[in-house]
Amino acid sequence: MGDIVHQSRITITRKNGPTRKAEIEGFPEPVYYGVHGGIKKFYNVDPEEEHAATLDHIVGAVGG
């Protein structure tokens, strides 16, 4: 097995409903995850504020 080249250090806390805040070591601003559009309709939730879903970030990372 090779050497570890990176280890993510992330703290995730739930805010309200589906909204979560991720604090990623090395970055000054948190990343917020939540629901929007069809996702909030599917789960029948109405968050105070819409945020990109974790699925959006995964698709962006793979497509990038």
C-alpha positions in Angstrom: 0.0 0.0 0.0 1.3 3.5 -0.8 1.6 6.5 1.4 -1.4 8.5 2.4 -1.4 11.7 0.3 -4.4 13.4 1.8 -6.9 13.0 4.6 -10.0 15.1 4.7 -10.9 16.7 8.0 -14.5 17.8 7.9 -17.0 18.5 10.7 -20.7 18.4 9.6 -23.5 19.7 11.8 -27.2 19.7 11.2 -28.7 23.2 11.3 -32.5 23.2 10.6 -34.4 20.4 8.8 -32.3 19.2 5.8 -29.7 22.0 6.1 -26.2 20.9 7.1 -23.0 22.9 7.6 -19.7 21.4 6.6 -16.5 23.0 8.0 -13.6 21.8 6.0 -10.1 22.1 7.5 -8.0 24.6 5.5 -11.0 26.6 4.2 -12.2 29.7 6.0 -15.9 29.5 4.9 -18.3 26.6 5.6 -20.1 24.8 2.9 -23.9 24.4 3.3 -25.8 21.4 2.0 -29.6 21.1 1.8 -32.4 20.6 -0.7 -33.9 22.6 -3.6 -36.2 22.2 -6.6 -37.3 18.7 -7.3 -35.4 17.3 -4.3 -37.4 19.3 -1.8 -40.6 18.4 -3.7 -39.7 14.7 -3.6 -39.0 14.8 0.2 -42.0 17.1 0.7 -39.9 19.6 2.7 -39.9 23.4 2.6 -36.6 24.6 4.0 -36.1 28.2 5.2 -33.3 28.6 2.7 -32.4 26.4 -0.3 -28.9 25.0 -0.7 -27.2 22.7 -3.2 -27.8 19.0 -2.3 -24.9 16.7 -1.7 -25.9 15.1 -5.0 -25.1 18.4 -6.8 -21.6 18.5 -5.3 -20.9 14.9 -6.2 -22.1 15.4 -9.8 -20.0 18.6 -10.0 -16.9 16.8 -8.7 -17.2 13.9 -11.1 -18.0 16.1 -14.1 -15.2 18.6 -13.2 
